[in-house]
Amino acid sequence: MAVNSPLPVAAQLLPVAGIELGFAQAGIRKADRKDVLVMKLAPSATVAGVLTANRFCAAPVQVCKKHLASASQNPALPIQALVVNTGNANAGTGETGLAAANATCAALAKLLGVAAEQVLPFSTGVILEQLPVDRLIAGLPAAIDNLKADNWFSAAEAIMTTDTQPKAASRQVLIGAHTVTMTGISKGAGMIMPNMATMLGYLAFDAKVSQAVLDQLVKEAADQSFNCISIDGDTSTNDSFMVIATGASTLEITSVNSPEYAALRAAVVGLAQELAQMIVRDGEGATKFMTVTVEQGKSVEECRQVAYSIANSPLVKTAFFASDPNLGRLLMAIGKAGIDDLDVDKVDLYLDDVLVVKQGGRNPAYQESDGQRVMKQSEILTRVLLDRGTASATVWTCDLSHDYVTINADYRS
């Protein structure tokens, strides 16, 4: 069960004008489960994305990049639909996999009356197995038949793999005199450490945003949300985060230097962070949600380097699972982060409000009972003060339990 993450309520997920969602049970890997999602967009929509940096990027990611570039170069052929399948990642599948991804786009495009390059494909699931594309295509008519603006909860269910629950959230914000509605869904529970985390995220809002502005917005949002989480330190072949501006409301933004952009950016980043943290809270076998903040660094990059060194350490994560204040492991992780000129005699370390390490050594006032008290919590903050600058960074992660091994040992069963 996800750590302090209640199940989304379908009725509280707000429809976003300009996007409809439909799902199907196509039997991609297992029968009787939602495993195909179609998102149909208004002609006024603009779409931007951040995709995996894994060199073994999946066939749909390759096609998605190509179609996004085509839409950017040819505004007369905007992206009009997205299609997602679960159960099979279509990664490590060579030319056959590329043909399957292209065939999926062509089939959906024909049903919707658009061009194939106006469709973006996404897949998630088992790697190194060919996609049963005939089953996927056969499921598309059913997905189109139930296209609805208020299908966000079912859409969140349709993209799940090892997730224990769907992940979705909405919010409305007032920007100037304009009300902007936004809703997003995400999936992921393992193989999570973004370099742009297996995870998928889709966030739509009804403002009209130019392509250049949206391209920057999606990067900024990803950098402060999905690129700040880790479950196991592994970057998937299929990671994708897409932002869709449907253009259906009265707000129009054409410059990143406007106050309207700043307000929209804050709302999008906030919702993206909520969706990203849902992934960590539902990490495979997770029992604890951990925030790692590194402060007083020379740069954001080195702060993240230290934060991820802590967040990805199996020894740190298992100690948190056991509620064992074996906090020398945190010092180990800081020291191995690769900051060659780090003066460890200046480093302070806190667990929540407890000062554990002062100027590189055990705080004389630290009592292990205080560390034990914090370690037993389901949510834990670790703060590292480097005393070498003004930069900071935060990463969200979870513990590593016996169940993580069990889930991944049985993943293909």
HUHUVEN-V416355 format. One line per field, one symbol per residue. ss: DSSP state (2 for helix, 1 for strand, 0 for the rest). psi: psi as a letter, one per 20 degrees, with the letter a starting at -180 (. if undefined). burial: I if it has 16 or more other C-alpha atoms within 10 Angstrom, else O. A space follows every 50 residues. Layout:
ss->???
psi->???
burial->???
This chain:
ss->00000000022200000011111100000000000111111000011111 10000000222222222222222022200011111111000002222222 22222222222200022211111111000000222222222222200100 02222222000000001111111110011111111110000010000001 11111001102222222222222002221100000000011111100000 01100000222222222222222222222220000000111111111002 22222222222002222222200000022222222000000002220111 10011111001100000222222220001111111000001111111100 0222222220000
psi->pqolnqpqpgiiopqopjpqpqrrnikghqqlqpjpppppqqhiqqpqrp rqjphlqrghgghggghghghhhniimrpiqqppqrhpilqkjbhggghg ghhgggghgghikrqhijppqqqqbpqkpppmhhgghhighhhhhkpqhk khghghhijqejqiqqoqqrqpqoocjppppqqqqrqqirlooqm..pqq pppqrjqppqggghhgghghghhjehjkqpgjjpprijppopppoijiai pppjqijqhhgggggggggghhhghghhgghkqojqiqpppopprkrhqh ghghggghhghiohgghhghgikolmihhggghghjijnhkpniiipqpq odjoogpolirpphipphhggggghiqippppppohljajqrqpqparro rhhgggghhjhj.
burial->IIIOOOOIOOOOIIIIIIIIIIIIIIIIIOOOIIIIIIIIIIIIIIIIII IIIIOOIIIIIIIIIOIIOIIIOOOOIIIIIIIIIIIIIIIIIOOOIIII IIIIIIIIIOOIOIIIIIIIIIIIIIIOOIIIIOOIIIIIIIIIOOIIII IIIIIIIIIIIIIIIIIIIIIOOOIOOOOIIIIIIIIIIIIIIIIIIIII IIIIIIIIIIIOIIIOIIIIIIIIIIIIIIIIIIIIIIIIIIIIIIIIIO IIIOOIOOOIIOOIIOIIIIIIIIIIIIIIIIIIIIIIIIIIIIIIIOII OIIIIIIIIIIIIIIIIIIIIOIIIIIOIIIOIIIOIOOOOIOOOOIIII IIOIIIIIIIIIOOOOOOOOIIOIIIOIIIIIIIIIIOOOIIIIIIIIII IOOIOOOOOOOOO
